[in-house]
Amino acid sequence: MKTLIMKKDNSLKFQVSLAIYPKNVIYKTCYVFIDKMYIFLDASAKGDYIKVTLRGKDKLARRALEKLKGEFSNELLNCLVRENISKRNQKILEQIVGGAMGAALGVGDLEADNNSFPRDEIFKTDESRDIEDAVEALRKELEVMETEDDYEKDVLGIRKIVTDKKNPLTEKKKNISSNKIKRNVKK
């Protein structure tokens, strides 16, 4: 990327190739820098690259402008990688979220409902099979939890049944307050 630094305008201009970086990645990168500088975008005549102009909000030295260009380039690469990872994992995430929502809504056996879904096509890697196994284990655990009446059990032993028995704490308070009254009467 050839860079043109214009010190008197406090800006720099360069081009970003659309063959390498899609428009949405360029837009995301610009959004990251929107608080640091003014950003101007323009398309080339052929549409094969985007002209980017970065103008500092404050007066910047030449080195500071060059540094911003480097940061912008690094963020372009970061956004591109994040976009690629997101696309690659989208189907897996949809399956996990769909399974979780179905379990939360009590839809029933999601495996039977999703027979038309091409599972073998999605879960090709060992990592995705591990995720599928983890989701299945969580689903079974949820079914076990739903069938047990856990809410009625006092596993920690913290629930006390209120009876007609005297509470030692309230009895102690009554004794203390009656002793204070007796002392005040004696004086």
C-alpha positions as CSV (number, residue, x, y, z in Angstrom):
1,M,0.0,0.0,0.0
2,K,1.5,3.3,-1.1
3,T,1.0,6.0,1.5
4,L,0.8,9.7,0.9
5,I,1.4,11.8,4.0
6,M,0.2,15.4,3.9
7,K,1.6,17.1,7.0
8,K,-0.1,20.4,6.5
9,D,-3.5,18.7,6.2
10,N,-2.7,16.5,9.2
11,S,-3.7,13.5,7.1
12,L,-2.5,10.5,5.1
13,K,-3.9,8.7,2.1
14,F,-3.5,5.2,0.9
15,Q,-5.4,2.5,-1.0
16,V,-6.8,-0.8,0.3
17,S,-7.2,-3.6,-2.2
18,L,-10.6,-5.1,-2.5
19,A,-9.0,-8.3,-3.8
20,I,-7.5,-8.9,-0.3
21,Y,-9.9,-7.1,2.0
22,P,-13.7,-7.2,1.5
23,K,-15.7,-4.0,2.0
24,N,-17.3,-5.1,5.3
25,V,-13.8,-5.7,6.8
26,I,-12.7,-2.3,5.7
27,Y,-15.8,-0.7,7.3
28,K,-15.3,-2.6,10.5
29,T,-11.7,-1.4,10.7
30,C,-12.8,2.2,10.1
31,Y,-15.3,1.8,12.9
32,V,-12.5,0.8,15.3
33,F,-10.6,4.0,14.5
34,I,-13.6,6.4,14.4
35,D,-12.8,7.9,17.8
36,K,-9.1,8.5,17.0
37,M,-9.4,10.2,13.7
38,Y,-11.6,11.4,10.8
39,I,-11.9,8.7,8.1
40,F,-12.8,9.3,4.5
41,L,-13.5,6.5,2.0
42,D,-13.7,6.7,-1.7
43,A,-13.9,4.0,-4.4
44,S,-11.5,3.8,-7.3
45,A,-12.8,4.2,-10.8
46,K,-12.4,0.5,-11.6
47,G,-13.8,-0.6,-8.2
48,D,-10.7,-2.7,-7.4
49,Y,-9.6,-0.7,-4.3
50,I,-10.8,1.7,-1.7
51,K,-9.1,5.1,-1.2
52,V,-8.7,5.7,2.6
53,T,-7.9,9.1,4.0
54,L,-7.1,9.3,7.7
55,R,-7.1,12.8,9.2
56,G,-6.0,13.4,12.8
57,K,-8.5,15.1,15.1
58,D,-5.5,16.7,16.8
59,K,-2.3,18.0,15.2
60,L,0.0,15.0,14.7
61,A,3.6,14.7,13.8
62,R,4.7,12.7,10.7
63,R,5.7,9.7,12.9
64,A,2.4,9.7,14.6
65,L,0.6,9.6,11.2
66,E,2.8,6.7,10.1
67,K,2.1,4.9,13.3
68,L,-1.7,5.3,12.8
69,K,-1.3,3.9,9.3
70,G,0.5,0.8,10.8
71,E,-2.2,0.4,13.4
72,F,-4.9,0.7,10.7
73,S,-3.1,-2.0,8.6
74,N,-2.9,-4.3,11.6
75,E,-6.5,-3.8,12.5
76,L,-7.4,-4.6,8.8
77,L,-5.7,-7.9,9.2
78,N,-7.3,-8.6,12.6
79,C,-10.8,-7.9,11.2
80,L,-10.1,-10.1,8.2
81,V,-9.1,-13.0,10.3
82,R,-12.0,-12.6,12.7
83,E,-14.4,-12.5,9.7
84,N,-12.9,-15.7,8.3
85,I,-13.2,-17.5,11.7
86,S,-16.8,-16.3,12.1
87,K,-17.7,-17.7,8.7
88,R,-16.0,-21.0,9.3
89,N,-17.7,-21.6,12.7
90,Q,-21.2,-20.2,11.8
91,K,-22.9,-23.5,11.2
92,I,-21.5,-25.0,14.4
93,L,-22.6,-22.0,16.4
94,E,-26.1,-22.2,14.9
95,Q,-26.3,-25.9,15.8
96,I,-25.2,-25.2,19.4
97,V,-27.5,-22.2,19.9
98,G,-30.4,-24.1,18.3
99,G,-29.9,-27.0,20.6
100,A,-29.7,-24.9,23.6
101,M,-32.8,-22.9,22.7
102,G,-34.7,-26.1,21.9
103,A,-33.7,-27.6,25.2
104,A,-34.7,-24.4,27.1
105,L,-38.1,-24.3,25.4
106,G,-38.7,-28.0,26.0
107,V,-39.0,-28.8,22.3
108,G,-38.2,-32.4,22.9
109,D,-35.8,-34.6,21.1
110,L,-33.9,-32.3,18.7
111,E,-32.2,-35.2,17.0
112,A,-35.5,-36.4,15.6
113,D,-36.5,-32.9,14.6
114,N,-33.2,-32.2,12.8
115,N,-32.9,-35.4,10.7
116,S,-33.2,-33.3,7.5
117,F,-30.2,-31.3,8.7
118,P,-27.0,-32.5,7.0
119,R,-25.0,-33.2,10.2
120,D,-22.2,-35.1,8.6
121,E,-21.5,-32.2,6.3
122,I,-21.2,-29.8,9.2
123,F,-19.3,-31.9,11.8
124,K,-16.3,-33.1,9.8
125,T,-13.4,-32.2,12.2
126,D,-12.5,-33.8,15.5
127,E,-13.0,-30.5,17.2
128,S,-16.6,-30.2,15.9
129,R,-17.3,-33.8,17.0
130,D,-16.1,-33.0,20.5
131,I,-18.4,-30.0,20.5
132,E,-21.3,-32.3,19.4
133,D,-20.5,-34.7,22.2
134,A,-20.4,-32.0,24.7
135,V,-23.7,-30.6,23.6
136,E,-25.2,-34.1,23.8
137,A,-23.8,-34.6,27.3
138,L,-25.3,-31.3,28.4
139,R,-28.6,-32.2,26.8
140,K,-28.7,-35.5,28.8
141,E,-27.7,-33.7,32.0
142,L,-30.5,-31.3,31.4
143,E,-33.0,-34.1,30.9
144,V,-31.9,-35.7,34.2
145,M,-32.2,-32.4,36.0
146,E,-35.7,-31.9,34.6
147,T,-36.9,-35.3,35.7
148,E,-35.6,-35.0,39.3
149,D,-37.5,-32.9,41.8
150,D,-34.3,-31.1,42.9
151,Y,-36.2,-28.0,44.0
152,E,-37.9,-30.0,46.7
153,K,-34.7,-31.5,48.1
154,D,-32.6,-29.6,50.7
155,V,-29.2,-30.8,49.5
156,L,-27.3,-28.3,51.6
157,G,-29.5,-28.6,54.6
158,I,-30.2,-24.9,54.8
159,R,-34.0,-25.1,54.8
160,K,-35.5,-25.2,58.3
161,I,-39.1,-26.2,58.8
162,V,-40.9,-23.6,61.0
163,T,-42.6,-25.3,63.9
164,D,-44.1,-24.3,67.2
165,K,-40.7,-24.9,68.9
166,K,-39.1,-22.0,70.6
167,N,-36.5,-20.3,68.5
168,P,-33.3,-20.0,70.7
169,L,-32.4,-16.7,69.0
170,T,-35.8,-15.0,69.8
171,E,-35.8,-16.4,73.3
172,K,-32.3,-14.9,73.9
173,K,-33.5,-11.5,72.7
174,K,-36.6,-11.7,74.9
175,N,-34.4,-12.5,77.9
176,I,-32.0,-9.6,77.1
177,S,-34.8,-7.1,76.7
178,S,-36.6,-8.3,79.9
179,N,-33.3,-8.0,81.9
180,K,-32.9,-4.4,80.6
181,I,-36.4,-3.6,81.8
182,K,-35.7,-5.1,85.2
183,R,-32.5,-3.1,85.5
184,N,-34.3,0.2,84.6
185,V,-37.1,-0.6,87.1
186,K,-34.5,-1.2,89.9
187,K,-32.8,2.2,89.3
